[in-house]
Amino acid sequence: MPMKIARTPLAIVPMLTLLGALTGCGGSDSDSSSASMPQEIMDQGYLTIGTEFAREGQFVELDDGTYSGFEADLSAALGEQLGIEIRYDNTGWLGLQPALEAGEIDVAMAQLSDYAEREQSMTMVNYLRSGSDIIVPAGNPNAIASFLDLCGLNVGAWTDSLQAKLLATESDKCPAGTSITIANVDPLGDASYAAAVGTGVTDAWLTDSLNAMPTAAAYGTGNELEVIRVGDDSAGLNATPIGIGVGVTQTELVTAIQVGLQKLIDNGTYQGLLDQYSLQDFAVESIGVNTAVATP
């Protein structure tokens, strides 16, 4: 099902006291950065981040118009570190790459997995690593414990996501006469996939480990869905780098973002956010660029 790309007015995040609130290190030290923002961005006066708003634990728009989640707070801290105002565009998952290529957004940030194919269309500045978890109805009625157990079932996965690619690969390993049916129910974001599992439209949902637990807990009464971890990596199955997508020709912007994020690691802001959102298992020690792993 094709996604309906929702365009909303740009949301503006003022550069105030976020860093001081998150760490004991005081305010921003943006003047000490060894990389400067591109002049055209500075002349513009803001950095536009294309994203997908409805992602529990990562980026959620609250009723008062403010934002909650690790990505929301990290990007706001990055803006303060770089000395640039941050504006968000609710571009929608399938709209990120076209909007980046058309210059409608400056960067894309929506739990983007770094893999070789994606690096052909954007440069990835990686700040986390995350794999995949399986969300099922509470009690795990299909006794899912491995990918082989998904054979013959209807499993949700975001269109053009690493999880969809992984399911297609695993489906080829199913016993003769069976396969994994991949269901795309993108329009309302993660809530659509959670609801599909909760109401029996799909048997399971393969999703990014980063927000599997928050999304499952946000559905219904909070105990209607269950998260199944396959494998023993604390970051999830087949963990890959997660990054900010930047235009492949925007080398100066790539460097500025890499340096800015690294300074957030060095000054403790990054760790503070990991602790706040219980994402310690997904941390990286340093900010890398185009550190893709093999696509499933």
N, C-alpha and C positions, 0 to 999 in steps of 0.2 A: 504494500500500500504506500503510495507516495506521501511524503510528509507535507503538510501545509505549513509553509514557512511564515511564522508570525513576525511581523515587523512592529516594533514598539518605539516610541520616542526614546532617544538616547537618554540613559540614566547617568547622572553625574555624581561622582564621589569626590567630595572636597578633600584636600590634603590637610588634615588637622593633626590629631594626636594619636593616631592608631599605633605607631611604633612605640611611643612612650607607654601606652596602656598595655602593650603585649610583653614588653621586656623591662628589665631593670637597667637597661643601658641608656635610658634617656631617649631623646628624639632622633630624627634622621641624621645620617652623616653623608647626605647625597653629594656634598661638595667634594668629598674625598674619593668619589668614584673615578676610576682610571679610564672610563669610557663614557663618551658623551652621546646624548640622543641626536639623531639626524636633525639637521637644521630645519628641514621641512616639517618635522613633527613639532619642534619648538616654536616655529612660526605659526603653526596651526593652533598651538596652545593646549593640546590634549592628545591623549592616546586612546583610540577607540578599540575596545576589546569585543569581538564577536563571541557570543556564548550561547548556552542553552540554560534558561533560568531554572527549570523545574528538576533539580537534581539534589535530592536530600543529602545533607552533609557536605556538599560541595558548593552549590550555588542555588539559593532559593530567595525569591523576592517575597518580603514580608508585607503584611497588610498596610504598614505605614510607609511603604515605598523604599525601605532600606533593604539591605541584603545580608544573608547569613550563609556561612559555609566556609570551608577551608580555601577554596579558590577565590571566593569573594574577598576574604580578608588578606590572602596572600597578594592578590593583584593590587589591592588598595595600598598595602605596605610597599609593594614594588613602585607604585606611582610616587609615593612620598620619598622613597629612596632615590628615585631618578629625578625628582623635582618636576614632575609632570602630572597634570590633572588626568584622572582616569574616567572615561565614559564607557558605558556598556551598551551593546546592541543585542537584543534578544533575537539573534540571527536564526536560530534553529539548527539542529544537527546537520541536516542535509544542505543547509545554506552556507555553511562555514567556508568551504573551499571556494565556491563561486564568488562569495562576497570578498574574500581575501584577494582573489585574482582580479576582481573588478575594482579594487581599491576602495570598496565601501567600508571596510574595517581595516585597521592597521595590523592586528594580530588576531589569532583564534585561540580560545582557551576553554575547553570543555571536555576534560579528561581524554585528551587525544593520545592514543597509543602511537608510539614511534615504531614504524616498520618500514622496510626498504621502499615499498610501493608509495607510501605517503611522502617519503623524502623527495620524491620526484616532483611534487607539487608544492611543498612547503618545507622550510628548514625548521627542525624541531629543537627547541631549547628545553631540556628535560629536568624536571624538578621533583619527580616522584617515580616509583615503580609500582605497578599493580598487575595482578592477574585476573582470573575469572572465578566466580562462585556461581552455584546453582541455587536459585530460589524456588521452593516447592511449597505446596500447602502444608500446614502444620501437621506433624505426624508422619510426613514423607510417605504417603500412601502407595507410591510406586517403588518404594525401597531403593531409591537412587543413591548409589555410592560411587559410581564411576561413569565415564562417558558411554561405556557399553550399555549401561542401563537406560540410556536415553533413546536407544534404537527402538523404533516403533512408536515413539511419542511425538507430541506436538510441542515444540520448544520455542519460546520467544527469544529474539535477539534484535538489537537495533540494526536497522538497515546500514550496510556498508561499514559495520563495526568489526573490530578484531574478533569479537565473540561470534559474529555471523560467519566469518571466515573459518574459525576454529570448528564450529559445528559442521560446516560443509566438509571439512577435512575428516572429521571423526565419523561422519555419516558414511563415508566410503569404506570404513572399517567394519560396518555393521554386518551381521550374518546375512547370508543370501536371502533375498525376499523382504528384507527390512531396511529401514532408513530413518534418519531423523528429519522430521518435517520442521522447517524453520518458519516461524510466524513473525511477521513484522507488524507491529501495532503502534507505530511511532507517534501519531499526532499529538497526544497529550503528555509525551515524555515518559519518564520512569513510572509515573502513576498509571499509565495505560498498561504497562507490562505487569505491574504488581496486581492491578485489578483483573487482568486476564488470567493470572494464576489463581487468584482468590476466588474467582467465579467459575473456574473450570473451563474457560475458553482455551487455555493452554495447560499442559501438564507441568511445565516448568519454565524457568526463564534463566538464561545464561547471561550474567551481567558482570560489570566491572567490580572487582572485590572492594574497591575504595568506598562505594556507597551501597553495597549489598545490605549490610546490617541496618543502616539508617533508613533505607527505603522499605525494607521488610517491616521494621518497627513502626513506620509511619502509616502503614496500610491498616484500615479497619480498626479493630480494637487494640492492635499492636502485637497480638499473639496468634494471628491467623496464618502467617507465613513463616517459613523456616529456611535458614541458609545452610547449604551443604558445601563444605570445603573438600575439594578433591586434591589429593596430594598433601605434602607436608611443608610447602613453602608458606611462610606466614603472610606473604604478600599475595597469595592466591596462585592458582594453576597457571603455568606458562607466563610468569610475571614479565612484563615489558616496561620500558621507560614510558613515562607520561610527560607530555610537554606542551609548551606554547608554540603554536604554529606561526611562522613568520614568512613572508614572501621570499622566494629563493634568491632574489637579487638584493634583498635588504640586509646586506652584511653588517652595516654599521648599527642597525637596529638590533640585529641578532646579538652582536657583541655587547651592546648596552644592556640588554635584558639579561644576558648571561652574567655579566659583572654585577648588575643590580641584585639578582637573585642570590648570587654567591655571597654578597655582603649581608643579605638577610640570614644566610646560614651562619656567617662568621659572627654577627652581632647577637645571635640568639633568638631573633624574631621567628625564624623558620621553626626552630625546636619548640618555641612557645605555642605556635599554631598547631604543630603536630600533637602536642600534649592536650591542647584545648579540644581537639576533635578526635582524639584517640587514634591517631594515624601513624604511630611510631613504627609500625611494621612496614610502612610504605616509604620510609625515608631514603634519601640518597645522601652521600657524604659530600658530594660536590656536584655542581651544575655542568652537565655535559651537553654537547650539540651533536645531533644526528648520531646517536648511539644505538641505532636500531638493532633489534634481534631479528632472526629469521621469521617471516610470516608463516603462520600455520599452513 
